[in-house]
């Protein structure tokens, strides 16, 4: 898969996540992909999960400034943490990319 295709796919998935349009099963798959990143800190992952509403039991749409207040840092720190995870999603292995592609196809088929 080419770089532009990966970018488009990841950005579309993130937009659907932010708009809360994916079901719990689809969210769980993305959660597991991100949770498996070994080169990202737990705090970065946690911020990503909260921003994109991936934590189970948590159903609040956080803005960057909301998370900055929660973590007592700047919104730039939150943006950077989320960007690092996004980078990892774009450069994921073939298996993770296939899972994300399947999620998008399933979403488009049902909507």
N, C-alpha and C positions, 0 to 999 in steps of 0.2 A: 504494500500500500504506500502510495506517495505521501510526502510530507503534507501537501495541501489537503489531501483527502483526510488524513489523520486529524489535522487541525480543525477542519470543518466538522468532522464527526464529534470530536471532543467538545467543541464550542456549542454545537447543537444539543448535545447531552447535558451540558452544564446549564444551558438556558432552560431546558425542560425541567431539570432538577430545581432550579431557582423558582420557576413558576409552579412547582409542585404538581407536575403533570405525569410523573412516572408512578407506577404502582409500587407497593412495598417490596415485592420480589425483585423488581428491576433496581430499586434503590439498594437493596441488600447486595446485589451482584457488584455494583459500583463500590459500595462500602468495602466489600471483601478485596477488591482490586487495590484500593487505596491503602487498606490496612496492611496489605502484603508488601508495600514499599519499604525496603530496608534502608534506603539512603535518605529518608525523611524522618524528622523528629516526631514524637508523639504529640507534641504541642501543635506542630504544623497540621498534622492529620486531624486533630481535635478541632482546630479552627476551621478547617475545610468542611468537616462534618457538620458543624453548627451553621456555617454560612449557607451550605447547600441542603440543610435540613435532612441529613442522613442519619442522625442519631435516633434510635428507636425511643419512643416515649416523649421525644422533643418535637413539638409542632409549632415552632415559632420562626418566622422569617426574620433573621438577623440582618442588619445592615453592617457595613464595615465599621461605622462609628459605634454601633451597639456592642460589637465584639471588642472594639478598642477599649470601651469603658469596662467591659467585663474582665478583660485581661490586663487592665491598667497599662495600656501602651498606646501607640498611635495607630490610626487607621492605615498608615503606610506599612506598618509591621504586619498587620492582618493581610493587606493586599499582597505583600511579598510572600507570606506563608502560603496563601491560596495559589499564587502564581507558580510557586515551586511544585506544588502538587499537580497543577494543570500541566506543567512541563513534563512531569513524570507520566501523566496520562497520555500525552501526545507521543512520547517515546516509549510507550509500553511494549511488552513483548507481543508476539503474534497471537498467543492465546488470549490475552487480555483485550487486544484490539478486536478479535473475533467476537468476544463476549459483548463488547460495547456496540459492535455493528449489529449483532443479533437483537440487542435491546432496542436500538433505533428502528430496525425493521419491524419488530413486534409492535412498537408504538405506532408507526405509520400504518401498519395493517389494521390496527384496531381503532384508529382515529381518522 
